[in-house]
Amino acid sequence: MADPISWIAAKAAEWVAMTAFQAATATGVSITTAATIANVAYAATYALVYVGAAVGLSSLVSPKVPNAEQGKVPVNQTTPRRRLGTGRARLSGPRALWESLPGWNVEIINVLDQPVDAFEQFWLNDDAVTVDAEGWVQRLNGAYGDHEIRILTKTGQAGDDGAFEELVAMFAAAGLSDLYDESHVGEGVARMALLCKAIDDRYVMGVYPNGPPALSATVRLCRVYDWRDPDQDLMDPATWKWSANAHVNHVHWEWCLRHLPRIGRDGVGWIQGKGEGSASPPPPICLEDWYGDHAPRLAERTAVADLCNERVPLAAGGDEARYEQHGWWEIGTEDADVRAQYLICYDGWMAEGGDGALIIKGGRYEPPPSGVVLSDRNLVEASWNRGAPDKDVYNIIKATFTSRAHGYSPQPADDWRDEGLIAEVGDEKPLPVDLGWVQSHGQARRLMKRMAPRVFADRHGDLAADLDGLNHIRRRYGRLERKRGPTSMRSVDFELLGASIDLRGGRVPLNIVKADPNVDAWNPVTEEGVGPSTTDRAPPVRVPLPVVISAEPVRLALGGANGVRIRILIEDLGRPGLTYAVRWRGSGGASWVEESPQDGQGVSGGLAIESGLVDAGPLEYGVSAWSAGFSSGWTDAQPIDTTRQEDPADFALQAYLDATTVQPSPARSSLYRNLISELIDAGVWSKLDALYLLAAHDGQAALVNMKTPSQVLTAVGGPAFLGSRGYQGNGSSSYLQSGFDASAGGHQYVQDSAHMGVWNLTEVQEAAPCIGMDNARILPRNTSDNTVLRANNASSLTRAGRTTSTGHTMWSRVSATAVRDFRNGVLGAQSTSASAALPTGQSFRVLGAASAATASFSGRRLAAAHWGGGLTDVEASALHAALNDYLAAVGAA
């Protein structure tokens, strides 16, 4: 054990031996008997002194080991402190290599100075990332790119050691084998390598949104020997396994890991689980501790280990192990500090038995054995304290633990409070407790409850027993039965906090506290608490990666040149200000054609974007989002075949674009095509004679008939055009002349099967129709709040009660007698009205109506006008829906 304790015990034994030998001489007791007395005194003194020290250690609230945050970041140190650990932890470590190679930055990080069991999760800064089978980091919210970052690992175990083969090849190719080659093995050291690709300046923030990535990993640390497992062999470390059991890990540290720094200093060197040919057994210094301190008490060790494994219910459902341990320390940390952190994980208690073997108890109340009590007969002296002076009182336990849900960072547990003591003192006096090796809020709260009887002690005191007190020094819990003293302490169980021996006075001083036999009762619903919030920390703001819904090739024109574009539909992420770039290449090609960002055009189902002209054939494409100069990075490459297809919507759109002098943007072209495609799919396109999309991108394009682009409206009298809103008349002299004479024949529009419609944007009552001729016209709303129609009939049809004139008004004649009118695609009325012959020599007028008598002029602004053959109710509704999709996308509906 520790040298100072051995020295104290030895001195006490010398005194006993001297006294015993003197007594033997005086009384005739044999020298052998005297020597036995001395040996017993040595063992008893040794145990007593160690009990006091050990109990003090288990009560420490600030063990001197690094906290969870200190291990997450790579460090540059000339002589870094080496590390060991058990359980699970998130770790980075000192850089063993940090070099730049052509196109790459490479670093190697030493994680632990013994082999680890496994790497479970990787982190770049505070982002938990996933890697594929070759170590390539997968894109996360648009960050970390596509094969831009690679992580390699070596656990240090046999078969997973040596140099990183990938780095050996890279350094050799760069002519830098002197910096890294096969000889750089790092025998038995767990390591990670981080490879970061050099990135074009435009995409740096997309790939590395948090700056240079700092690599850390969640690691299952050293494997340990669990004597309960029949498959594990003490002498064959290759059979040892990883464990989270707090007691198993503690025992392994006591007999094995705490000796490793000393072994290294002595030049012996030993690595768990590695050896020549077969696993190398533990060194003699370790085996000496195992067989001396632990093997004699395996039943006791098993009971405590099984206690740690017990399942405890959780408030949210399910259960967890009662006591786990997860932590690491730097080599050179005092044994007392490491031991304290292990013990606090399971509220452990240590003493040394008379046989020299360690006594270790776990965090569970054990009733004292029947008949083993301290009574007035045994007590030489007793002093009691009820509570403590106010300045020394603690009435709140404030613990921090390491939270997995917060990226393995220290988080506060819910306070354990003594409200009665707070009221008595009149102030809150918290005791901070470090549970850095505990990773469960439930476990932290259970440990806090076990601390409470010691921290909020109702009764505590110092007893001086006669030598019968030796029966109590190796038991955590004892029984006090008295007829004198405070009533509250006459018949109680106590917990032993410290002990010593007064050989001269023949006394055994004991420091005790009143025990709570119900301390282990646990109600997770009322006692577990809620723990720290996982929503307190706002996620980093990044440019989100676009989500592609679909893509298709379209035949379009740019500047008069025919070609193919890729039209891509992506999800609308609801982030104003985002623009989107497209890139493409031949299937399997080496280089990409990357285009400038563009606005997404809102369409049904998402946002539409289009590439520029692309090659025809099998291609791959990708999309990136941009904001304030920062990029999301590219979506994964997706295949598309742009071989020209016979698509009627593409050809119809191409014919329309060929007739326009100012070409629309790709996004506007996409809207035009969607409109045409919807009408084709609904069976309406073939029934149209004319579709004038007056709310077009350009005034000339607005006058072109989309169905028959050779037919162009003529602007008369200067009607006013407003982009994406259409043409407006002045109500007195301006209009749009079509040149369409229905009586000429050869049209879809005939006497007994015809339709006409107009989309008005102006809220106005006026007497003039806004489209038509003598026998076919539409007046959306007159001064009497009526809609007035003529549907190839000589007299007007009136629909009363129209309080608005804006929107889509349409009529459809489907027979010689049946007329139906529609308001915004909804059937309004059905009329029986005989058709009349079509006037000859009259062509349809828009923003007014032609007439053999007196022409009329409208002051409305129109977004669309159309006519053709008769439509069914379903077709009329589909026509309205298609126009509405377009006008809504450009802000006109």
N, C-alpha and C positions, 0 to 999 in steps of 0.2 A: 504494500500500500504506500501511501505518500510518506516520504522520509520524515517530516516533522512528527507525524503521528507515531511512526515506529519509534522515534527517539523518545517521545514522552512515555510510551508504553514500556520501552526497555528500561528507562530510569525508574519507573514505578516498580517494575519487576525486580530490579536490583535492590531496591529498598526492602521489598517483601522478602527477597532471598536472604539478605543480610539479617533481617529481623528473625526470619524463620530459623536460620542456622544458629543464631544466638539462642533462640528459644530451645532449639534442639539440644544444644549443649547444656542448657540450664535444666531442662526437664527430662532429658533422655530420649527425646523423639529422634528417630533415625534420620540420618542425612538424606536417605532416599525419599522419606516422607517430606522432609523440608524442601527438597528440590521439586517435588510434585506440587507443593503449595505455591512455590515461586512460578512454575509454569502456568498453573491455573490463573494466578494473579496477572501474569503477562497477557494471557488471552482475554481475561475479563477487562483489564484496563484498555487494551487495544480496542475491543469492541465498544466500550463505553465512549472513548474519545471519538471514535469514528461515527458512532451514532449521532453525537452532537453535531459534528461537521456535516454529515450527510443530510440530516433533517434541515439544517440551515440552508444547504444548497437547494433542496426541493422547494424552499420558500422564497427563493430569489425572484424578484419581479423584473429585473433587467439583465438577463444573461448577456455576457459579452461575446456574442456571436453575431455575424452579419445578418441584417434583416433581408427580407425577400427582394426588396428593390435593388439592393447593392449587387446582386448577382446577374442582373438582366442585361447589362450593357458591356460590350467589348471594351477592354482596357489596353492601353499601351504602357507597359512597365518594363524597366530594364531587368529587374529581378522580381517577377511577380510571386505573390504568395500562393503556394499550392493548396489544393482543396480536396476534401473528402466529404462524403455524405451518404445518407441512407434515406429510403423512401422516395418521394417524387419531388422535384423542384424545377422551377424555370430558371435556366442558367445560360449565361454567355461565358465569357472568360477572357484571359489575357491572349493577345494576338501573338502567335508564334511566327507568323509570316504575313507580310502586307506588301504586295508588289503590283506594279502595273505591267501588263503584257499587251501586245498589239490588239486593241479592240476589247480588252477585258481588264477589270480590276479583281485581284485575287487576294483573299486573306484566309488564314488558318487560325482557328480559335481552339485553345486547349480548355476543355470543359471540366474535367475531373482527373485527379492524379491516380486513379485506379480505373479499371474497366467498369463500364456501366452496363445495365441490363438492356436498355433500349432507348431510342429517341422516339417520343410519342407525337409531339406537335412542334411545329416551327413557327417562329414569330419574326416579323420584320418590323422594327420599332414596336408599336403596340398592336399590330395587325396579326392575327392568327391566320397563317397561310397554309395551303395544301400543296403538296408536290406530287409529281407523277413517279412512276417506277424508276426513272432515271434522275430524279432529283430536280426537275424543272418546276419552278414555282408557277402555280396556276393563277390566272388573272383574278383579282378581287376588286369588285366595284370599279372596274376599269383600270386599276393600278397593277403594276408589276409586269405588264407587257406580255408578249408572246415569245417564250424561249429567250427571255432577256436576263433571268436570274436563275442560278442553279445552286443547290445546296447538296453537299456530299458529307457523309459521316463515317466515322470509325468508332465502334464501341470500345475498342481496346481488348475485346475478348479474343481468345484463340480463334484464328480463322477470320477475324475482322480487325486486323491490325496492319501495320506496315504503312508505306507511303500511299498517297492517293494516286492511283494509276493515271487518272485523267490529267492531273496536274503535272505528273512526270512528263507526259507526252506534250503538254502545252509549253512547259519550260524548255524542253528539248527543242521543239519547233522554233522557239524564240531565241535559241542559242544561249540559254541561261541555266543550263543544267548544274552549274556550280552553285546556284541559289536553291535548287530543289531537284532531287533525284531519288532513286530507290533507297538511298541510305538514310533518308529523313523519315524514320519509322515511328518515333515517339512511343517506344515500347510501353504497352500497358496503359497509355494515356488516352482517355476518351476525347475525340476531336471532331470539329466541324470545319468544313471549307465552304466559303461563300464566293461565288463567281458572279460578277456583275458586268453586263455588257455595256460598252460605250454607246450612248444614245444621241441621236440627232437633237440639237438644242431645242427644236420645236416640240419634241415629245418628252423631254426630260421630266417635266412635272407630271405628265400622265403616267409614266412608268415608275418614277420615284417621287410620289406626291409629298412625302415627309422628308425629302432630302436623302442623303446617303443612308442606305438601309443598315440598321443595327441588328445583327442576327442574335437571337437567343432561341432556346428550345426547352420544351417540357421534357424532362429526362427521368426515366426510372434509374435511380442511382445504383450504388454498389449492391451486389448480391450478398446475402448473408446466410449463415448456418442456422437452420431451424431444426433443433434436435427432435421435434415432434414428428417430422416427416421421415418415414422409413426409407425413402429414396435418396435422402441426403446423407453424405458420409463426412464426418468431421475431418478426416485425413485427405479428402478429395474435393478441393474447392470447386472443381468443375461441376459437381453435383449440387452446389448451393443455388438458391433461388432468390429472386427479388421478393421483398416483403414490405408491407406498410404497417405491420404489427409493432406498436410502440415498444413493447417489452422485448420482443425478439431482436429488434434493431438495437436497443440499448445494451442488451447482453452481448451482442456481437461487437459493439464498440468497446465494452469493458474488457473483453478477453482478446480482441483481435485488432480492430482498427486503431485504437489509441496507441498501440505499439508501433505502427508503421513508420511514423517519423523517426523514432529511435532506431528502428532497423535500418532505415536509409542512412542515418548519420554514421552508423557503425560499419557501413559499407557492405552489409549483407545483401540487401535488396530482395524484395519479394513482392510478387504481383498476384492478387487473388485469381485463381482459376487458370494460371499460365505456368507451364513448365516444359521441360524437354521430354518429349515422348509421352509423358503422362502428367497429370496435374501435380504441381509441387505442393506438398503438405505444408501446413502452417509452421512457422519457425518455432523453435523451442520456447522462446519467451512467451509466445501466445498460448502454446499448449500448457505451459506451466500454470498460467492464470486459469485456463479452462478447467483443468483437473483439480486445481486448488480452490478456486472461488465458486465454481458453478456446478461441476459434475456431481459433487456430494449433495446438491439440493435440486436435482432435476425435477422432482415431483412438485416442489414449490415453484420452480420456474415455469413448469407446464401450466400450473393453475393460474398464474398471473398472465401468461401468454393467451390462454383460453379466455380469460376475462377480457382481454383487449379485443379478442375476436367476436365477443358476444354481439348480437345484433340488437340495436336500439331503435325503436320506432321514431319516425319523423312526423312533424305536424302536417306536412304536405302529403303524407302517404309514403309508403316504402320504409326502408330502414337503412342503417349504416353501422359500421363497426364502432364499438364503444370507444376505443382509444387507438388512433393511428398516429404515426410520426413521419414527418416529411421535412428534412432540412439538411443543411450542409454547414461546414465550418472550415476555416483556414488552418492549415497546419501551423502549429505554433500557438494556437489558442490554448489557454490553460485547461487542463483536464477538468478542473472543478466547474468551469463555465459550460463545457460541453455536457458534462454529466447532469448539471442543473437543467439544461434545456431538454435532455432526454426525459428526466424524471417528471418534469412539469407536464409533459404530454399525457401521462397516465396517472398523475398525482402519486408518483412513486415514493417509496420510503425505504431507506437502506440502513443496515447495521452490519456488524460482523459477528459471526457466531464464535463460540468458544473453540470450535474446530478450525477457525480461520476462514471458513467459507462465508461468502457474502449472503446476508439475509436481505431479500428484496420483496417488498409488498406492493401490490397494486392499489389503485384507487377504488377500494370497496371496503365498507365497514365489516369487521370481523368481531363477533361477540367474544369477549374474554372467556378463556376456559373456566369451567365451573370449578370453584374451590381455589382459584388463583386470584387472591384479592389483596389489596393493601388495607390495613385496618389500623385502629389506634395503637394496637400492640406493635405494629411494624414502624410506625411513624415516630421519628425523633423530633421533627420540626415541620411546621406547615405555615405558609403565608399565602393569603388569597388576595386577588384583585378582582373587583367587579367592574368590568369595563376598563377604562383607562382615562388619564387626564385628557381634557378636550383637545389639547394640542397634539395628542398621540392617537386620537380616535380616527378610524376610517369607517365610513358608513356607506361607501359606494365602491364597488370593484369595477374599474374601467379597463377592459382587456382589448388588445388588438390581436388579430389572427391573420393568417395569409389566406386570402379569398381566391379560389380558382375562378369564380365568376367575374372577378375584376382583374383578370390577367395575372394572377398570382402576385397581387400587391397587398400590402398591409391595410386592413380595414378594421374599423371599430365594431366590436360585438355590442349587442344591447347590454346596457349597464345591469349589474346585479346590485340591488339596492336594499338597504334596511331602513324602511320608512320610519319605524319606531325610533331607531337610533338617530336618524336625521332630525326628527321632531325633538328628541331629547337634547341633542347638541345645539339645535337651532341653526345649523349650517350644513352644507354638503361638503364632505371631505373625501375626495376620491383617492383610491389607491391604484396607480397604473400597473398593469400586469402585461408582460410580453409573452404572447403565445404564438410566436413566429413560426414554430414548427407544427402548428395545428392548422389544418386547411378546411375545417368544417365549423360553421357557426354553431351547430348543435353540440359538437364536442366541446367547443370553447365554453358554451353556457353550462354544460355539465361539470366541467372543471371549475368554473367560477362558483357553482353551487357547493362543490366540495371544499373550496377555499373559505367559503363564507363562515363556517363555525370557527375557524382560526382567526380570520380577519375581524369578524364582528363578535369576538369572544364574549359570552355572557359571564363566564367564570374562567379564570386561568390563574396559575400559581406555581410556586416552587415548593416541592416536598423534599424532605430529607428522610429516607427510609433507612432502616438497619440493613444488614447484609442480606436480609430476605428480599430486598429490593432488586437483587441480582436476577430474581425470577421474572422481572418485568422489563429488563432493559433490552431484550430481544423481541419484544412484542410491541406492535404499533398501538394496540388498544388494550387498556387495562380496566380493572374494576376497583372502585374506592368505596369501602364500607366503614363509616365512622359513626360514633355517638356524640362526638364533639364537633365544634366548628360550625360554619354557616350551614343552615338547614339545606340550602340548595346544593351543597357539596357533600352531604352525608352518605348518599347512596346514588352514585352516578358512574357512568362509564367515562373514561378519559382517553385522550390521544397523547402519546408520548412525543414531545417535540425535541427533547434534549436530555442527555444524561451524562454523568461523570462518576468518579469514585473518589472518596476521601478515605484512603487507606489508614491514615493515622487515626482518624476519628471513627473508623469502622462504619462509615455512612455512605449511602448512595443517593446523591442529590438528583432529583428528577424535575424537569420542567414539563408541565402538562397543561392541557386545555380541555374543558368540558366537551365531550364528544356528542354528536347527534346521531343516534342509531338509525334515523330515517333519512340520512343525508343522501342515500342512493335512490330513494323513491323519485320517480320521474314521470311527469305528465307533459308530453311534448306540446300539447295544445296551449297550456298555460305557462310553461316554463322555457320553451325553446326560443321564444321571441321571433322577430321577423328578419333580423339581420340587416346588413347595409343594402341600400337600394342599388339595383343594377342599372338604373336609368339616370343617375346623377351626372355621369360623365357624357357630355355630348359627343357623338361620333364626329370624326374629322369631316370637314366639308370638302368634297371632291367633285370633279366633273364625272357624272355617272356614265357608265358604258352604255351605248345604245343597245336596245333589244330589237333585233330584226324579226319582223313578223312574216314577211314574204318579199320576193323579188321576182321581176319578170323583165325580159327584153322587150323593147318597143322600138318601132321604126319611126324615126323622127327626122327633123331637119334643123340644121344650125347654119345660118348664113347661106342658105340655098344648097348646102351640101347634104346629100342623103346619107343616112347611116343608121346605126343602132345605138341606143342608150340602154342603161340599166335603170329601171324604175324600182325603188326600194320603199317598202312600207315599214316604218318602225313605230314602236310604242311612243306615245306622247308622255314624257316623263314629268310634265307639269313644271318644268324649270324655265322660266322666262329668260331670254337672252342666250339660250344655247343655239349654236349653229352646228352644221354637220358636214363632214368631208367624206368623200368616197374614194376608195382606191381599187384598182383592178390589175390583173395580169393574166397572161395565158396560163392555162391549167398546168401546174407544176413549174411555172417559170421562176426565175431567180430574182427578178426585180419588179417592183410595183410602179404603176403610174398613179401618183397621188395628186388629187385635185384640191382646189381651195375650198374652204368651208362655205356653206350656203344655208339659207334659212329653210327650215322644214315647213311644208305647206300642210295646214290642217285639212284632213279629209276624213271621211267616214272610217272609223277603226284605228286612227292614229295620225302619223305625219308622213308625208310623201317627200322623197328626195330623188334626184336623178343624177346620174353620171353625165359626163360629156360623151362625145362619140367614142365608142369602144370597138375593138375588133370583133368580127363575126367568128363564132366558133366556141369551143369549150373554154370558159374563163373561170377565174376565182375573184371574189370581191370582198371588201371589208368596209366598215363604217366606223368613224370616230366622232365624238362630240367635242365641242370647243366652247370655252367661256373665258373671257378676259385673257386670252393668250395661253390658257392651259388646256391640255388635251386629256381625254379619257383613255387614250390608247385605242388600238384597233380591235374590233371584234374578230373572232376567229375567222379564218378564210372559209368562204362558202362557195360551192360550185354553182355555175349557171351556164347554160348553153345559149349563146346569142345568135345562133344560126337563124337567118331570117325566116320567119313563119308567115303564112298567109292569114294575117289577123285583120279582119274587116275594120275594126276600130282604128288600128294603126293607119290603114290606107285612107280611111275617111279623114282622119286628122291630118295626114300628110297633104291631102288635097286641099284642105282648108288652109293649112300653113303656107302652102305654095301660093295661095291667092292673097296672102297678107304681106304688107311691105315691111312691117316691124315685127321681128320674131319675138315670141313670148319667152319668159324665163322657163327653165326646165320644170319648175314647180307649177307654173301656170299651164304649161303644155300638159302636164300630168292631170290637172283638173279638167282640161278640155277633153282629154281622152277618156277620163272616167265618166264624164257626162255622156259622150257618144256610146261608150261601152254599155252603160246602164240602159240607154234607149234601145240599143240593139238587143240586149238580153231580154228586155220587156216586150219586144215585138213592135215598138213604136217607130223606130228609125225608118223602117221601110214604108210607113204610112205618111211620113212627113213630105211636104213639098218645100217647106221653108222653115228654118230655125235661125232666127237672127238673135245672137247673143250680144245684145247691145251693151251689157256691162262687161265688155271685153277689156283687154290690156291696153288697147290702142283704138283711137277713133276710126281709122280706116278698117281695122279688123272687125270692129263692131258692125260695119255695114255689109260684111261678107256673109252670104247664106251658108251656114255650116253644112247643110245637107247637099246643096248644089252650089259650090263655091263660084261658079261662073256668073251667078246672079248676085248683083251688088246693089244695095239701096243707094239712091241718089239723095243727098241732103239738099233741100230747097229752103231758102230763106234764112239760113244760118242757125239751125237748131244747135244747142250747146251740148258738147260732150264732156263728161266727167269720168275719168278712168275708174273702172270697176263699178260704176254706178249707172252708166248708160247715157242716152240722149234725152234732152228736154226741149219741148216746143215753147213758143212764146204766146200761143193762144190766138194769134192773129194772122200770121203769114208763113210760119216755118213748119216743115214736115219732112218726112222721108218717103220718097216715091219708090215703089217696088218694081213696077213694070210687069207684075204678075197678073195675067188676064185669065181668070178661071174658065171663061167661056171658050177659050181657044182649044181646050181638050189636051189630052196627053198628060194629065195630072192625076194625082191621088184625090185631089179635091174635085168632087162632082156634085151634082144637084142633090142627090139623095144620100150621099155619104161624104160628110165633110166635118171639119172642126176648125176652130179659130181660138187663139188665146193670147193674152197679154199679161205681163207682170209689171204692175205700176208701183212706183216708189213715192208718189206725191199724194198727200192727204188733201184732197180738194173736191168741192162740189162744182161741177160745170156742166153745161148743156151739150158740149161737143163730144162725139165719140173719139176714142183714141186709136182706133184701128178699123179698117174695112172699106166698104163701098155701100151702094144703095141697099142691096138685099142681104148683106153680111157685115155685121159691125158689132162693136162692144163699147158700151158706155158704163164704166164701173159704178159710178154713183152720180146721179144728177142732183139738181137743187132741191128735189123732193125726197131725197134719200132712197131713190129707186135705182136698181141696176136695169139697164135697157139693152136688149139684145135683138139682133136679127140673125137668124140661122137659115139662110137661103129661103127666106119667106118675105112676103111683101109687107107684112105688118109687124110691129114691134112686140116683143115679149117683155113684160115688166115684172121684176122681182122686187117687192116692197121691203122696207125695213132694213136697208143697207146703211149702216152708220159709219162705215169706213170704206175708203176706195182703194187702199193699198193692198198689195198682195197679188195673187194669181187668179185671174178670172178667165173662164173658158166655157165654150159651148161645144156640143158634139151632136150632129144629126146622124142617126144610124138607120133611118128609113125615110120613106116619102112623107111620113106623118109624125115620127117620134123625134123629139128634141130633148136633150138633157143638158143642164148647165151645172158647173162646178165652181166652188169657191175654195181655193187652196187645196185642190185635190179631192174635196169632199162633195159628193152629189148634193146639189141644192134643191132642184125641182125637176120634174118631168112634165113635158108639155106635148099636147097633140096639136100639131100645126102643119098644115099642108105645105110642101115645098113649092117654090116658085122658080121659074126659069132664071138662069144666071144672066145678068145684064152683059151685053156685048160691049167691048171697047172700054170697059172700066178696069183699071188695075188697082190692086190693093194699095192703100196708103197707110203709113204708120205715123202716129202723132196727129191724127185727124182721119177723115173718111172722104173718099171720092164720091161724087154724086153727079147724076145727069143734070140736076138742078143747081144746088148751091153746095160747094165743098165746105167742110168744117175743119177747124184747127184746134188742137188740144194744147194746153199748157202743162201737161203732166210730164214727169220724167219716167221713162220706160227702161226696164232692165232686160226685157226679152219680149219677143213677138214670134208667133209660129202659126202655121196653118197646114192643112193636109186632109187626108181621108178621115172618115168617121172613126172614133175611138170608143172602145168599151169602157165601162166604169173602171175596170182594173187597169187598163192602159192609160186612162186619164190620170189615175192616181199615180202610176209609175212615172209619167211625164212630169207631173208636179214634183215628185220626190227627187228626180234627177236634177231638175232646175234648182230646187231648194238646196241640194247638196253643194252645187257649184256656187250659188249666190251666198250661201252661208259661209263658205270657205273664203270668199273675197270680201266678206263684210257687208253685203248688200241685202241680206235677208235676216 
